[in-house]
């Protein structure tokens, strides 16, 4: 499982770029662009910069039950 940043840590940023989000999760940048286009993830735009809150990235995780 990719290393996820701890959202509660005071040392970690509160939001990350699309490139950083892709790196953190192991998903593609294109996937995050698609989520933004479909308004399926919370994001903030500052000029040309797009930032995704870490809480929104962590909400993408889904707990699955192991196969028996």
Number of C-alpha atoms within 10 A of each C-alpha: 5 9 9 14 17 14 17 11 9 8 8 12 13 16 19 18 18 21 15 14 22 17 15 16 17 13 13 14 16 12 12 20 14 13 14 17 10 9 10 11 17 14 19 13 9 7 6 6 9 16 19 21 18 23 15 15 22 14 9 10 9 7 6 6 6 5 4 3
